[in-house]
Amino acid sequence: MEMDETRECVSEKKTVVVVGGGVAGALLAKLIQNYVHVTLIDPKEYFEMPWANLRSKIEPMVAERSLMNHSAYLTNGEIIESWAKNLTEAEVLTSDGHIVPYDYLVIASGHVVNLPRSRRSRLDQFQQDNARIKSARSILIIGGGPTGVELAGEIASESPEKNISLVHSGPRLLDFIGQKSSRKALQWLQSKKVQVFLNQSIDLQALEEAKGEYETSAGKRISADLHLVCVDRPMGSEWLQESFLNDQVDESGRLKVDDNLRVVGHKNIFAIGDITNVPELKQGFSAQQHAMVVAKNLKILTRKGKEKRLNKYRPLPKMAVFSMGKKNALKQGVIKSRDLFLFKTRRLMGLDRHSKRSVTSASDEISEGLAD
């Protein structure tokens, strides 16, 4: 009798498919794995903390802790290493031929980034990047957004003898945050002898032919042993263009969501992370908050709870934090962690549970929130 009841309970579990194993998708899959059948679709075998990438280029050992295989935290779910290609109202189709049925779908496909499939290959890539940066006497960084500014800061702090140039097409660095913070970033980089060229661009199509000599749109000539491109990446919504969700993708490539983070007009489809049109800065912390809200909402829905009990997501106030090397940070509303939040994030993903370091585990807080 007990066996029959167990089978009945298992058979009643709903199927949730999560597309994208980035900050939001990976955390969500981890949180819901014990009360639904969860399938994570991601083209690589690992989760990566994107805010640690730049430091990993300077100190490759950082990546040993910032990269973790999906199987390390998703111990009670299925992992499909592939790109999502299309979807119907009941199934997700992948590029390698999988047809994955779902009761609930969560789209967390973020930005398109072509990364190595295996964790080992990604670690090797950081080692190669580090070797290229170390051997270069002069470096050109193209793009003055968060990635370009942080990378310039990391290199300038670690190797002050290098000649670093940064070219940005806009009138100021980090133009999505306040002018005061933007000005501080510029002044700090200049204090480290980084040459910053604003309102100028570099022809990305001509980079391969540059051979160490570059010319900006304003005619400025820059010599560099190495160039690093840090411009915006395309949104990961192209695979939705031929689907029934096409009308819910806005002009910037983001999915329109309601207060519960459901795709507008679809009660069983959620979107989280950078792919959403939530009006807030797209950072790791907000992506984690999205995952927490949707985890709670899925628990309510899969246990036949009432719609009125669903949690609403409130966009975070404008806040940003940018690493400017090991000892410095540009802050707008939050405090910078010295270890790039590696310890806290690993605990959040259920790893390093036996560490003696004294911190409040966010995953414990989430578990408590899901228990009611």
C-alpha positions as CSV (number, residue, x, y, z in Angstrom):
1,M,0.0,0.0,0.0
2,E,2.8,2.4,0.9
3,M,4.6,1.6,-2.4
4,D,1.4,2.4,-4.3
5,E,1.0,5.7,-2.5
6,T,4.6,6.6,-3.2
7,R,4.2,5.8,-6.9
8,E,1.0,7.9,-7.0
9,C,2.8,10.8,-5.4
10,V,5.7,10.6,-7.8
11,S,3.4,10.4,-10.8
12,E,1.7,13.6,-9.7
13,K,4.9,15.6,-10.0
14,K,4.7,18.3,-12.6
15,T,7.4,18.6,-15.3
16,V,9.3,21.9,-15.4
17,V,11.7,22.7,-18.2
18,V,14.3,25.4,-17.6
19,V,16.0,26.8,-20.7
20,G,19.3,28.4,-19.8
21,G,21.9,27.4,-17.1
22,G,23.1,30.9,-16.2
23,V,22.7,32.7,-12.9
24,A,18.9,32.6,-12.9
25,G,18.2,29.3,-14.6
26,A,20.8,27.3,-12.6
27,L,19.6,28.6,-9.2
28,L,15.9,28.0,-10.1
29,A,16.6,24.4,-11.2
30,K,18.5,23.8,-8.0
31,L,15.7,25.2,-5.8
32,I,12.8,23.2,-7.4
33,Q,14.4,19.9,-8.0
34,N,12.8,18.1,-5.0
35,Y,9.2,18.8,-5.8
36,V,8.9,18.7,-9.6
37,H,10.5,16.8,-12.4
38,V,13.0,19.4,-13.7
39,T,14.9,19.4,-16.9
40,L,17.7,21.9,-17.5
41,I,18.6,22.7,-21.1
42,D,21.9,24.4,-21.5
43,P,24.6,24.1,-24.3
44,K,27.4,23.6,-21.7
45,E,28.0,21.3,-18.8
46,Y,28.7,23.9,-16.2
47,F,27.3,27.0,-14.5
48,E,29.5,30.1,-14.5
49,M,29.5,33.1,-12.2
50,P,29.8,35.9,-14.9
51,W,30.9,38.6,-12.4
52,A,34.1,36.5,-11.8
53,N,35.1,36.2,-15.4
54,L,37.3,39.2,-15.6
55,R,39.2,38.4,-12.5
56,S,39.6,34.9,-13.8
57,K,41.5,36.3,-16.8
58,I,43.9,37.9,-14.5
59,E,43.9,35.1,-11.9
60,P,42.9,31.9,-13.5
61,M,42.7,30.1,-10.2
62,V,39.5,32.1,-9.4
63,A,37.7,30.1,-12.1
64,E,38.3,26.9,-10.2
65,R,35.6,28.1,-7.8
66,S,33.5,30.3,-10.1
67,L,32.7,27.4,-12.5
68,M,30.8,24.4,-11.3
69,N,29.3,21.5,-13.3
70,H,25.5,21.5,-13.4
71,S,25.6,18.0,-12.0
72,A,27.2,19.3,-8.8
73,Y,24.1,21.2,-7.7
74,L,21.3,19.5,-9.8
75,T,21.4,16.1,-8.3
76,N,17.7,15.3,-8.8
77,G,17.0,16.4,-12.3
78,E,17.8,15.9,-15.9
79,I,20.4,17.9,-17.8
80,I,20.4,18.2,-21.6
81,E,23.5,19.8,-23.1
82,S,22.1,21.5,-26.2
83,W,20.7,24.8,-27.5
84,A,16.9,25.3,-27.4
85,K,15.8,25.6,-31.0
86,N,12.1,26.1,-30.9
87,L,9.0,25.4,-28.8
88,T,5.4,24.5,-29.0
89,E,2.7,25.0,-26.3
90,A,3.7,21.7,-24.8
91,E,7.3,20.9,-25.8
92,V,10.8,22.4,-26.2
93,L,12.8,21.3,-29.3
94,T,16.6,21.3,-29.1
95,S,19.3,21.6,-31.7
96,D,20.4,18.0,-31.3
97,G,16.9,16.6,-31.7
98,H,15.5,16.3,-28.2
99,I,11.8,16.9,-27.8
100,V,11.2,17.8,-24.2
101,P,7.6,18.0,-22.9
102,Y,6.7,20.5,-20.1
103,D,3.8,21.4,-17.8
104,Y,5.6,24.6,-16.9
105,L,8.4,26.3,-18.9
106,V,10.9,28.8,-17.6
107,I,13.0,30.8,-20.1
108,A,16.3,32.0,-18.8
109,S,18.3,32.1,-22.0
110,G,19.9,35.5,-21.2
111,H,22.5,36.6,-23.8
112,V,24.1,34.6,-26.6
113,V,27.6,33.6,-25.5
114,N,29.6,31.0,-27.4
115,L,31.5,29.3,-24.6
116,P,33.3,25.9,-24.5
117,R,31.1,23.0,-23.8
118,S,33.2,21.5,-21.0
119,R,34.3,23.0,-17.8
120,R,37.9,21.8,-18.4
121,S,38.0,23.7,-21.8
122,R,36.6,26.8,-20.2
123,L,39.4,26.7,-17.5
124,D,41.9,26.2,-20.2
125,Q,40.5,29.3,-22.0
126,F,41.0,31.4,-18.9
127,Q,44.6,30.2,-18.8
128,Q,45.1,31.2,-22.4
129,D,43.5,34.6,-21.9
130,N,45.8,35.1,-18.9
131,A,48.9,34.2,-21.0
132,R,47.9,36.6,-23.8
133,I,47.3,39.5,-21.3
134,K,50.6,38.8,-19.5
135,S,52.7,38.8,-22.7
136,A,51.1,42.0,-24.1
137,R,52.8,45.3,-23.4
138,S,49.9,47.3,-24.8
139,I,46.2,46.5,-24.7
140,L,43.2,48.0,-26.5
141,I,39.8,47.5,-24.8
142,I,36.8,48.1,-27.0
143,G,33.7,49.1,-25.1
144,G,33.1,51.2,-22.0
145,G,30.3,49.3,-20.4
146,P,30.6,47.2,-17.2
147,T,32.8,44.5,-18.9
148,G,35.2,47.0,-20.5
149,V,35.6,49.2,-17.4
150,E,36.1,46.3,-15.0
151,L,38.6,44.6,-17.3
152,A,40.6,47.8,-17.7
153,G,40.5,48.2,-13.9
154,E,41.7,44.6,-13.3
155,I,44.6,44.8,-15.7
156,A,45.7,48.3,-14.6
157,S,45.7,47.2,-11.0
158,E,47.6,43.9,-11.6
159,S,50.0,45.2,-14.3
160,P,50.5,49.0,-14.0
161,E,53.4,48.9,-16.4
162,K,51.1,48.0,-19.4
163,N,49.8,50.7,-21.8
164,I,46.0,50.4,-21.8
165,S,43.6,52.2,-24.1
166,L,39.8,52.0,-23.8
167,V,37.6,53.2,-26.7
168,H,33.9,53.8,-26.0
169,S,31.3,54.9,-28.5
170,G,29.2,56.8,-25.9
171,P,29.8,60.2,-24.3
172,R,30.6,58.7,-20.9
173,L,31.5,55.4,-19.4
174,L,28.8,53.2,-17.8
175,D,26.2,55.4,-19.3
176,F,23.3,53.5,-17.6
177,I,24.2,54.7,-14.1
178,G,24.4,58.1,-12.6
179,Q,26.8,60.7,-14.0
180,K,28.7,61.0,-10.7
181,S,29.6,57.3,-10.7
182,S,30.4,57.4,-14.4
183,R,32.7,60.3,-13.8
184,K,34.4,58.5,-10.9
185,A,35.1,55.5,-13.1
186,L,36.7,57.7,-15.7
187,Q,38.8,59.5,-13.1
188,W,39.9,56.3,-11.5
189,L,41.0,54.7,-14.8
190,Q,42.8,57.9,-15.8
191,S,44.6,57.8,-12.4
192,K,45.9,54.4,-13.4
193,K,47.2,55.9,-16.7
194,V,44.5,54.2,-18.8
195,Q,43.8,56.3,-21.9
196,V,40.1,56.6,-22.5
197,F,38.6,57.7,-25.8
198,L,34.9,58.7,-25.7
199,N,32.5,59.2,-28.5
200,Q,34.7,57.0,-30.7
201,S,34.4,53.5,-32.1
202,I,36.5,50.8,-33.7
203,D,35.3,48.9,-36.8
204,L,34.9,45.4,-35.4
205,Q,34.8,43.9,-38.9
206,A,38.3,45.2,-39.6
207,L,39.9,43.8,-36.4
208,E,41.5,40.8,-38.0
209,E,43.3,43.0,-40.5
210,A,44.5,45.5,-38.0
211,K,47.7,43.7,-37.1
212,G,48.3,45.8,-34.0
213,E,47.5,49.2,-35.6
214,Y,43.9,50.5,-35.0
215,E,42.1,53.6,-36.0
216,T,39.1,55.0,-34.3
217,S,36.1,56.6,-36.0
218,A,37.6,60.0,-35.1
219,G,40.9,59.2,-36.8
220,K,42.9,58.5,-33.6
221,R,45.6,55.8,-34.2
222,I,46.2,53.3,-31.4
223,S,49.0,50.7,-31.4
224,A,48.3,47.6,-29.3
225,D,49.7,44.1,-29.0
226,L,46.3,42.8,-28.0
227,H,42.7,43.9,-28.5
228,L,39.8,42.8,-26.3
229,V,36.2,43.3,-27.4
230,C,33.8,44.1,-24.6
231,V,30.6,45.3,-26.3
232,D,27.0,44.2,-25.7
233,R,26.1,40.6,-26.7
234,P,22.9,39.8,-28.5
235,M,19.9,38.7,-26.4
236,G,19.2,34.9,-26.3
237,S,15.7,35.2,-27.8
238,E,16.4,34.5,-31.4
239,W,15.2,30.9,-31.0
240,L,11.7,32.3,-30.0
241,Q,11.2,34.2,-33.3
242,E,9.4,31.4,-35.1
243,S,7.4,30.3,-32.0
244,F,4.1,31.3,-30.6
245,L,5.9,33.6,-28.1
246,N,7.3,35.9,-30.9
247,D,4.7,38.6,-30.1
248,Q,5.9,38.8,-26.5
249,V,9.5,39.6,-27.5
250,D,10.0,43.4,-27.4
251,E,12.1,45.5,-29.7
252,S,15.2,44.9,-27.6
253,G,14.8,41.2,-27.7
254,R,13.5,40.8,-24.2
255,L,10.4,38.9,-23.1
256,K,7.5,40.8,-21.7
257,V,6.6,39.6,-18.2
258,D,3.9,40.4,-15.6
259,D,4.3,41.0,-11.9
260,N,4.6,37.3,-11.2
261,L,7.4,37.0,-13.9
262,R,5.1,35.0,-16.2
263,V,5.3,35.8,-19.9
264,V,2.4,38.0,-20.7
265,G,-0.6,36.0,-21.7
266,H,0.8,32.6,-20.7
267,K,0.0,31.2,-17.3
268,N,2.4,28.3,-17.4
269,I,5.5,30.1,-18.9
270,F,7.9,32.2,-16.8
271,A,10.9,34.2,-17.8
272,I,13.8,35.2,-15.5
273,G,17.1,36.9,-15.6
274,D,18.5,39.2,-18.4
275,I,15.9,37.9,-20.9
276,T,13.1,39.8,-19.1
277,N,11.9,43.3,-19.8
278,V,11.8,44.1,-16.0
279,P,12.9,47.7,-15.7
280,E,16.0,47.4,-13.6
281,L,19.8,47.0,-14.1
282,K,20.6,43.5,-15.3
283,Q,22.9,42.1,-12.7
284,G,23.5,38.7,-11.0
285,F,21.8,39.7,-7.8
286,S,18.5,40.6,-9.5
287,A,18.7,37.4,-11.6
288,Q,18.9,35.4,-8.3
289,Q,15.9,37.3,-6.9
290,H,13.9,36.4,-10.1
291,A,14.8,32.7,-9.5
292,M,13.6,32.8,-5.9
293,V,10.3,34.4,-6.7
294,V,9.5,31.9,-9.5
295,A,10.6,29.0,-7.4
296,K,8.0,30.0,-4.8
297,N,5.4,30.5,-7.5
298,L,6.0,27.1,-9.1
299,K,5.6,25.5,-5.7
300,I,2.2,27.2,-5.3
301,L,1.0,26.3,-8.8
302,T,2.3,22.7,-8.8
303,R,0.5,22.1,-5.5
304,K,-2.7,23.5,-6.9
305,G,-2.5,26.7,-4.9
306,K,-4.6,29.7,-5.6
307,E,-3.4,32.2,-8.2
308,K,-3.9,35.1,-5.7
309,R,-1.2,33.6,-3.5
310,L,1.5,34.0,-6.2
311,N,4.4,36.2,-5.3
312,K,5.0,39.4,-7.1
313,Y,8.4,40.6,-8.2
314,R,9.3,44.2,-7.3
315,P,12.1,45.6,-9.5
316,L,15.1,46.5,-7.5
317,P,16.1,50.1,-7.1
318,K,18.9,51.3,-9.5
319,M,22.1,49.9,-8.0
320,A,25.3,48.7,-9.4
321,V,28.7,47.6,-8.3
322,F,31.8,47.3,-10.4
323,S,35.1,45.8,-9.5
324,M,38.1,48.1,-10.1
325,G,40.8,45.6,-9.3
326,K,41.2,43.6,-6.1
327,K,41.0,46.5,-3.6
328,N,38.7,49.0,-5.3
329,A,35.1,49.1,-6.3
330,L,32.7,51.6,-7.8
331,K,29.5,51.4,-5.9
332,Q,26.1,52.7,-6.5
333,G,23.8,51.4,-3.8
334,V,25.5,48.1,-2.7
335,I,28.6,46.9,-1.0
336,K,31.3,45.1,-3.0
337,S,32.4,41.6,-1.7
338,R,36.1,41.1,-1.5
339,D,35.8,37.5,-2.9
340,L,33.4,38.5,-5.7
341,F,30.6,36.7,-3.8
342,L,32.2,33.3,-4.7
343,F,31.7,31.8,-1.3
344,K,28.1,33.1,-0.9
345,T,27.1,31.9,-4.4
346,R,28.6,28.5,-3.9
347,R,26.6,28.1,-0.7
348,L,23.5,29.3,-2.5
349,M,24.0,26.5,-5.0
350,G,24.3,24.0,-2.2
351,L,28.1,23.6,-2.4
352,D,30.7,24.1,0.4
353,R,28.0,23.3,2.9
354,H,30.6,22.2,5.5
355,S,32.8,25.3,5.3
356,K,33.4,26.9,8.7
357,R,33.2,30.4,7.4
358,S,30.4,32.3,9.2
359,V,27.8,33.7,6.8
360,T,24.1,33.6,6.4
361,S,23.3,31.1,3.7
362,A,20.9,32.5,1.2
363,S,19.8,29.0,0.2
364,D,18.7,28.4,3.8
365,E,16.6,31.5,3.6
366,I,15.1,30.4,0.3
367,S,14.3,26.9,1.6
368,E,12.5,28.4,4.5
369,G,10.5,30.6,2.2
370,L,9.5,27.5,0.1
371,A,8.5,25.5,3.1
372,D,5.1,27.1,3.7
